[in-house]
Amino acid sequence: MKQTNEPRLKVSIAPGLTLRNPVMTASGTFGYGQEYSSFVDLNQLGAIVVKGLSLAPNPGNPPPRIVETPCGMLNAIGLENVGLNVFVNEKLPFLSQFDTPVIVNIYGKTIDEYALLAEKIDPLNQIAAMEVNISCPNVKAGGVAFGTDPDLAYCVIEAIRKNTGKPLIVKLSPNVTDIVQIARTVTEAGADSISLINTLTGMAIDIHRKKPVLANTIGGLSGPAIKPVALRMVFQVVQSVSIPVIGIGGIMTASDALEFLIAGAQAIQVGTANFINTHATIDIVAGIRNYLVEHHIQDISQLIGSIND
């Protein structure tokens, strides 16, 4: 018997934040939205997550900053961005014309920087939520990344939570011994949802020059190569926290996205795929819808977390 109605794709990723479908863009791979607007109908996306923003503009690392690797890529962009003020004045007005939630990814080098960013963003109604990148090194703690130290992770999320009532998504680093411990810690500190994973650290060497390919030596590995790691971590975190989880890592097709949803992710983010196929996000939305129709699933909530183990 054929399904007569369109399947329901809406998902909730935080209190008061419902998306029309579970497909989001991953920070740093979709610019500020406008760059992809001639390829993608932004109104068909679940949410747009923009490039990571800092208080002041950041030029990032010197080139070369990207290198292709087997089944993926390494990047050491260095969180290049226009800064919060330029984003609000020059980028946000374009995004505001669309009926798609805009989520800003934020980062700082100190807890005070994170807290101040949250304070400045909080009154901006055009911004639906904040995604906190805690993979950044805390300069006051000797360069230790916030996301690899449970105490630092708790302190930064607690400080941000005090300065905003907006939904707070915390993006976790996979470069830890126990991802579940970090996930539980940020949940206790006030996170509304968790996104994972960020890139895995890696490097590449030019054998002819006998030098690292990236000027920064070390970069972040993304793409299909990291999907099994990302899927495992998402599955583990879903079992361990009571807040929504957003899956990221090597999602290139609808089949990839479906794996994360079946594992329990409420939504997914598409990153590296955008560089290969500019309309990957829209293709994935269509693929998820077709899967639900084919399997006579009326509501995507029936699919999420339906893994048989």
RODO-2510 file (C-alpha; in nm, 4 decimals, decimal comma):
residues 309
     n   res          X          Y          Z
     1     m     0,0000     0,0000     0,0000
     2     k     0,1450     0,3312    -0,1068
     3     q     0,1802     0,6226     0,1275
     4     t    -0,0496     0,9051     0,0232
     5     n     0,0924     1,1853     0,2355
     6     e     0,4361     1,3432     0,2328
     7     p     0,6430     1,2146     0,5261
     8     r     0,6999     1,4559     0,8124
     9     l     1,0657     1,5645     0,8222
    10     k     1,0539     1,8160     1,1070
    11     v     1,2959     1,7663     1,3962
    12     s     1,3643     1,9531     1,7188
    13     i     1,7291     2,0090     1,8074
    14     a     1,6799     2,2325     2,1124
    15     p     1,3956     2,3860     2,3126
    16     g     1,2100     2,6220     2,0808
    17     l     1,4197     2,5297     1,7763
    18     t     1,2430     2,3067     1,5246
    19     l     1,3872     2,2510     1,1770
    20     r     1,1847     2,1747     0,8630
    21     n     1,4178     1,8812     0,7997
    22     p     1,7277     1,7354     0,9691
    23     v     1,9837     1,8570     0,7125
    24     m     2,2111     2,1380     0,8307
    25     t     2,5307     2,2826     0,6874
    26     a     2,8539     2,2334     0,8793
    27     s     3,0445     2,5372     0,9981
    28     g     3,3367     2,6377     0,7776
    29     t     3,2138     2,4528     0,4688
    30     f     2,9252     2,6745     0,3586
    31     g     3,0741     3,0209     0,4054
    32     y     2,8155     3,2675     0,5279
    33     g     2,5406     3,1134     0,3143
    34     q     2,5493     3,3658     0,0319
    35     e     2,8398     3,1852    -0,1343
    36     y     2,6147     2,8846    -0,2022
    37     s     2,2888     3,0677    -0,2665
    38     s     2,3190     3,0413    -0,6464
    39     f     2,3508     2,6615    -0,6169
    40     v     2,1147     2,5835    -0,3291
    41     d     1,7696     2,7094    -0,2354
    42     l     1,8523     2,8079     0,1206
    43     n     1,4843     2,7810     0,2114
    44     q     1,5039     2,4037     0,1625
    45     l     1,7676     2,3528     0,4321
    46     g     1,6986     2,2589     0,7917
    47     a     1,9449     2,5219     0,9196
    48     i     2,2493     2,7164     0,8086
    49     v     2,5535     2,7063     1,0350
    50     v     2,7964     2,9804     0,9333
    51     k     3,1740     2,9965     0,9520
    52     g     3,3161     3,0143     1,3022
    53     l     3,3057     3,3697     1,4374
    54     s     3,5416     3,5422     1,6772
    55     l     3,5122     3,8854     1,8372
    56     a     3,7701     4,0377     1,6009
    57     p     3,8469     3,9482     1,2373
    58     n     4,0974     3,6664     1,1972
    59     p     4,3112     3,6189     0,8827
    60     g     4,3699     3,2523     0,9616
    61     n     4,6813     3,0519     0,8817
    62     p     4,9166     3,1137     0,5884
    63     p     4,8771     2,8900     0,2809
    64     p     4,8881     2,6144     0,1810
    65     r     4,5904     2,5450     0,4053
    66     i     4,4117     2,2539     0,2340
    67     v     4,5359     1,9225     0,0961
    68     e     4,3391     1,6304    -0,0449
    69     t     4,3965     1,2935     0,1220
    70     p     4,2637     0,9440     0,0486
    71     c     3,8889     0,9565     0,1183
    72     g     3,9043     1,3061     0,2618
    73     m     4,0929     1,6294     0,3104
    74     l     4,3119     1,8053     0,5633
    75     n     4,2528     2,1685     0,6386
    76     a     4,4364     2,4214     0,8506
    77     i     4,2348     2,7321     0,7660
    78     g     4,2958     2,8617     1,1158
    79     l     3,9369     2,9794     1,1724
    80     e     3,9641     3,2693     0,9277
    81     n     3,6569     3,4912     0,9597
    82     v     3,5306     3,8484     0,9242
    83     g     3,4618     3,8982     1,2949
    84     l     3,1294     3,9402     1,4709
    85     n     3,0629     4,3058     1,3814
    86     v     3,1198     4,2617     1,0077
    87     f     2,9085     3,9476     1,0105
    88     v     2,6178     4,1240     1,1802
    89     n     2,6365     4,4321     0,9573
    90     e     2,7269     4,2794     0,6194
    91     k     2,6421     3,9075     0,6185
    92     l     2,3403     3,8641     0,8430
    93     p     2,1061     4,0953     0,6442
    94     f     2,1331     3,8599     0,3434
    95     l     2,0605     3,5517     0,5537
    96     s     1,7664     3,7197     0,7254
    97     q     1,5604     3,7164     0,4050
    98     f     1,5321     3,3366     0,4194
    99     d     1,2951     3,1288     0,6284
   100     t     1,5752     2,9064     0,7548
   101     p     1,7267     2,9228     1,1039
   102     v     2,0712     3,0821     1,1139
   103     i     2,3093     2,9306     1,3668
   104     v     2,6397     3,1008     1,4440
   105     n     2,9421     2,8953     1,5359
   106     i     3,1551     3,0825     1,7903
   107     y     3,5050     3,0417     1,9288
   108     g     3,7427     3,2236     2,1596
   109     k     4,0882     3,1899     2,3078
   110     t     3,9697     3,2523     2,6627
   111     i     3,6525     3,1880     2,8596
   112     d     3,5933     3,5632     2,8763
   113     e     3,5986     3,5867     2,4962
   114     y     3,3368     3,3127     2,4639
   115     a     3,1191     3,4785     2,7275
   116     l     3,1407     3,8199     2,5616
   117     l     3,0508     3,6745     2,2211
   118     a     2,7427     3,5128     2,3717
   119     e     2,6435     3,8403     2,5378
   120     k     2,6707     4,0316     2,2088
   121     i     2,4820     3,7699     2,0067
   122     d     2,2030     3,7115     2,2580
   123     p     1,9859     4,0137     2,1594
   124     l     2,0066     3,9420     1,7837
   125     n     1,6688     3,7954     1,6864
   126     q     1,7932     3,6950     1,3396
   127     i     2,0193     3,4359     1,5016
   128     a     1,8356     3,1224     1,6114
   129     a     2,1100     2,9530     1,8125
   130     m     2,4801     2,9337     1,8878
   131     e     2,7077     2,6403     1,8169
   132     v     3,0132     2,6534     2,0415
   133     n     3,3428     2,5304     1,8999
   134     i     3,5375     2,4041     2,2011
   135     s     3,8243     2,2630     1,9970
   136     c     4,0152     2,5900     2,0387
   137     p     4,3244     2,6171     2,2611
   138     n     4,2817     2,8209     2,5794
   139     v     4,5785     3,0592     2,5774
   140     k     4,5528     3,1073     2,9540
   141     a     4,5812     2,7323     3,0096
   142     g     4,8958     2,6804     2,8078
   143     g     4,7197     2,5982     2,4810
   144     v     4,5058     2,3139     2,6153
   145     a     4,1934     2,2802     2,4003
   146     f     3,8706     2,3479     2,5910
   147     g     3,7108     2,0390     2,4398
   148     t     3,9779     1,7964     2,5610
   149     d     3,9657     1,8956     2,9282
   150     p     3,6344     1,8279     3,1095
   151     d     3,6896     2,1062     3,3637
   152     l     3,7663     2,3657     3,0959
   153     a     3,4717     2,2448     2,8864
   154     y     3,2386     2,2856     3,1837
   155     c     3,3683     2,6341     3,2668
   156     v     3,3338     2,7723     2,9139
   157     i     2,9813     2,6377     2,8598
   158     e     2,8726     2,7543     3,2034
   159     a     3,0024     3,1058     3,1264
   160     i     2,8240     3,1167     2,7915
   161     r     2,5016     2,9813     2,9403
   162     k     2,4940     3,2677     3,1909
   163     n     2,5059     3,5206     2,9060
   164     t     2,2414     3,3867     2,6698
   165     g     1,8965     3,2399     2,6606
   166     k     1,9421     3,1206     2,3037
   167     p     1,9672     2,7487     2,2283
   168     l     2,3224     2,6336     2,2871
   169     i     2,4758     2,3605     2,0723
   170     v     2,8201     2,2397     2,1795
   171     k     3,0453     2,0976     1,9072
   172     l     3,2757     1,8298     2,0418
   173     s     3,6284     1,7384     1,9412
   174     p     3,6946     1,3696     1,8668
   175     n     4,0556     1,4089     1,9803
   176     v     3,9846     1,2817     2,3304
   177     t     4,0116     0,9560     2,5202
   178     d     3,6480     0,9512     2,6346
   179     i     3,3939     1,1419     2,4232
   180     v     3,1107     1,0382     2,6558
   181     q     3,2719     1,2112     2,9547
   182     i     3,2984     1,5400     2,7639
   183     a     2,9406     1,5063     2,6373
   184     r     2,8061     1,4536     2,9886
   185     t     3,0115     1,7435     3,1202
   186     v     2,8801     2,0002     2,8705
   187     t     2,5267     1,8723     2,9248
   188     e     2,5614     1,9388     3,2977
   189     a     2,7029     2,2844     3,2204
   190     g     2,3915     2,3891     3,0276
   191     a     2,4174     2,2682     2,6679
   192     d     2,0830     2,2241     2,4892
   193     s     2,2267     1,9883     2,2299
   194     i     2,5564     1,8418     2,1134
   195     s     2,7075     1,8290     1,7650
   196     l     2,9877     1,5872     1,6822
   197     i     3,2390     1,5304     1,5535
   198     n     3,4787     1,8065     1,4666
   199     t     3,7829     1,7084     1,2586
   200     l     4,0451     1,4535     1,3594
   201     t     4,4001     1,5875     1,3755
   202     g     4,6349     1,4686     1,1018
   203     m     4,9154     1,5680     0,8688
   204     a     5,0628     1,5053     0,5238
   205     i     5,4260     1,5208     0,4068
   206     d     5,5631     1,6192     0,0656
   207     i     5,8186     1,3410     0,0077
   208     h     6,0086     1,5442    -0,2512
   209     r     6,0586     1,8507    -0,0333
   210     k     6,0541     1,6440     0,2863
   211     k     5,8290     1,9062     0,4405
   212     p     5,4745     1,9090     0,5737
   213     v     5,2274     1,9921     0,2971
   214     l     5,0332     2,2301     0,5197
   215     a     5,2079     2,5480     0,6295
   216     n     5,0628     2,4842     0,9747
   217     t     5,2087     2,1273     0,9689
   218     i     4,9001     1,9752     1,1336
   219     g     4,5427     2,0057     1,0130
   220     g     4,1958     1,8656     1,0612
   221     l     4,0917     1,5536     0,8716
   222     s     3,7372     1,5467     0,7330
   223     g     3,5432     1,3592     0,4670
   224     p     3,4400     0,9931     0,4220
   225     a     3,7547     0,8668     0,5969
   226     i     3,6237     0,9798     0,9357
   227     k     3,2625     0,8614     0,9034
   228     p     3,3005     0,5321     1,0943
   229     v     3,4648     0,7175     1,3849
   230     a     3,1979     0,9875     1,3823
   231     l     2,9148     0,7346     1,3668
   232     r     3,0575     0,5385     1,6590
   233     m     3,0955     0,8500     1,8728
   234     v     2,7452     0,9747     1,7892
   235     f     2,5994     0,6364     1,8832
   236     q     2,7872     0,6340     2,2149
   237     v     2,6877     0,9894     2,3050
   238     v     2,3217     0,9329     2,2151
   239     q     2,3172     0,6479     2,4678
   240     s     2,4717     0,8669     2,7362
   241     v     2,2961     1,2057     2,7352
   242     s     1,9348     1,3196     2,7449
   243     i     1,9722     1,6118     2,5023
   244     p     1,9566     1,5990     2,1191
   245     v     2,2671     1,4974     1,9263
   246     i     2,3599     1,6274     1,5804
   247     g     2,5795     1,3999     1,3694
   248     i     2,8723     1,5275     1,1623
   249     g     3,1567     1,3547     0,9827
   250     g     3,1918     1,2205     0,6297
   251     i     2,8245     1,2556     0,5362
   252     m     2,8289     1,2626     0,1561
   253     t     2,4960     1,1029     0,0627
   254     a     2,1480     1,0386     0,1981
   255     s     2,2577     0,6863     0,2921
   256     d     2,5310     0,8322     0,5127
   257     a     2,2832     1,0683     0,6756
   258     l     2,0373     0,7847     0,7361
   259     e     2,3027     0,5874     0,9244
   260     f     2,3445     0,8735     1,1702
   261     l     1,9689     0,9166     1,2119
   262     i     1,9180     0,5452     1,2733
   263     a     2,2016     0,5625     1,5292
   264     g     2,0009     0,8264     1,7160
   265     a     2,1080     1,1648     1,5807
   266     q     1,8197     1,4135     1,5663
   267     a     1,9839     1,5975     1,2770
   268     i     2,3000     1,5907     1,0682
   269     q     2,5440     1,8417     0,9245
   270     v     2,6961     1,8271     0,5766
   271     g     3,0520     1,9564     0,5472
   272     t     3,3211     1,8376     0,3062
   273     a     3,0557     1,7120     0,0627
   274     n     2,9706     2,0761    -0,0165
   275     f     3,3121     2,1174    -0,1806
   276     i     3,2529     1,8198    -0,4104
   277     n     2,8834     1,8649    -0,4855
   278     t     2,7481     2,2156    -0,4314
   279     h     2,3913     2,0876    -0,3932
   280     a     2,4804     1,7920    -0,1705
   281     t     2,2562     1,9206     0,1077
   282     i     1,9478     1,9327    -0,1151
   283     d     2,0250     1,5915    -0,2603
   284     i     2,0437     1,4509     0,0926
   285     v     1,7081     1,6051     0,1909
   286     a     1,5498     1,4451    -0,1170
   287     g     1,7172     1,1121    -0,0461
   288     i     1,5917     1,1030     0,3119
   289     r     1,2388     1,1843     0,1959
   290     n     1,2505     0,9106    -0,0679
   291     y     1,3725     0,6571     0,1879
   292     l     1,0825     0,7372     0,4211
   293     v     0,8319     0,7023     0,1385
   294     e     0,9865     0,3760     0,0192
   295     h     0,9775     0,2284     0,3695
   296     h     0,6287     0,3629     0,4510
   297     i     0,7577     0,5774     0,7368
   298     q     0,5193     0,8679     0,7977
   299     d     0,7312     1,0612     1,0486
   300     i     1,1097     1,0828     1,0672
   301     s     1,0859     1,0458     1,4459
   302     q     1,0025     0,6784     1,3795
   303     l     1,3416     0,6400     1,2107
   304     i     1,5592     0,8287     1,4597
   305     g     1,7238     0,5881     1,7031
   306     s     1,5629     0,2844     1,5412
   307     i     1,8877     0,0847     1,5342
   308     n     1,8547    -0,2865     1,6085
   309     d     2,1534    -0,3947     1,8159
***
